[in-house]
Amino acid sequence: MVRHAEEFRVAWVDTDASGRINFTAPFRWVEATEVALYRRLGLLDFGRAVPRRKLETDYRRALRFEDEVVVELRVARVGRTSISYEWSVLSSGELAIKGSHTLVHVGVDGRPIPIPDAVRDALVETKAAANLR
């Protein structure tokens, strides 16, 4: 399955009054990493029709303003209409946050529809996906 990583720095807006990250900050980093993956694979249009269905997060270490982090995103499963990702946020090489999310491909009516073969192939690194890079 495909993997992608992006680097971020904890911004002032990412923190709360305690000086630690607000619990929502990692979701923005993960979403930006997911978009970067779609961009790399030539799938930006696909990323517009995939609302989140499930999200799990385990905060293991506090992050503070100006900390540098790396978000590592991995495709865990590609189903008929959904994709599940697993991800981690590392700081100084240590696991700070671990999470996962599942999204569903929907049509204009908001109902689940099958993931196109080209998208599936790209996300599971088939030979056809090699032509996208």
N, C-alpha and C positions, 0 to 999 in steps of 0.2 A: 504494500500500500504506500501511497505517496506521503512524504513528510515535507515540512517547510518550517523555517525559523526566521524570526525577525527580532531586531534589537530595539529597545525602548529605554527611556529614562523617565523615572517617576517625576511627573510635573507637579507644580504647585496645586493645580486644579484637581489632581488625583488624590490629594490628601484631605484629611478632616482636621478638626481642632486638636486632636491628639498628636498630629504630625505624622501619623501613619496613613497608608493608603486607605481610601474609601473602598468599601467592599465591591463597588461597581467598576473600579478602574481596570481590573484584569479582563473584564468582559470586552471593554473597548480595545485593549491590546490584542486579545484573541481574535476579535472580529477583524481588525486591521491585518492580522496575520493571515486569516482566512481569505480576505480580499486579495492580498499579495499572492497567495497560492493560486487563486482563480486567474489573476492577471498573468502569472508565469505560465499557466497552462492554456491561456487564450480563452478562458471561460467567464469573463466578466459579466456577460449578459445572463448567464445561468445564475449567478449570485444574487440577482434581483428577485428571484421567485422562490426563495427558500427560507420561510420563517422558522424560527426556533420552536421546537416542541418540548424539549427537555434540557435541563441544565443542572449539572452537579459540580460543586466546588469544595475543595478541602484546603483551607488556609493553614500552612505549616510554619511560616516564619514571617515576622513583620517586615514590611518594606516601608521606606521613608523617602521623603523629598530628595531628589537627585540620585537615588540609587539607580544603577544600571541593571537592566533585566533583559533576559532573552526568553522569548516565547517560542516554544517548540510545539508544533501542531502536527498531528498524525491522523490520517484517515484510518479509522478502526473498522468500519463496516460500510458497505454500500448495498442497500436493500433495493427493493423494487421502486419505492417512492421516497425513501429516506436515506440520509447519510449520517453516520455517527463519527464524531471526532473525539480523540483524547488529546489532552494538552497539558503542558507544564510551564511554569514560570520559574526561571532560575535566576539567582542573584549571587554573584561571586562563585559560580559553579555549584551552589547549593539549591536544593529544591525549596521554593518558597510557597508555591501554590500548585495544586494538581487539580485538574478538572476534566469534564467531558460535556459534550452537548450533541443533541440530535436535531437535525432540521428536516423539513419535509418539502419536497418539490410540489408546488401547487400551480394550478391553472388560473386563468383570469377570474374564475368563479370562486377561487379560494379553496377548492377541493383538491386532494392529493392526485397527482398524475405521475406516470412512470418517468424515471430519470432517463434522459436520452442516452443511447448507446455510446455516443462520442464522449459524453461526460463520464459515464461509468468507466470506459476504457482509459480515459486520462487519469482518473482517480485511483485506479488499481494498477497502473503502470503496465498496461498491455503493450504489445508491439505497435498497435495503432497509435498509442499515446506518444511514442517516440517521435512521430511525425509532427507533433505539436510544438516540440522544443527546438 
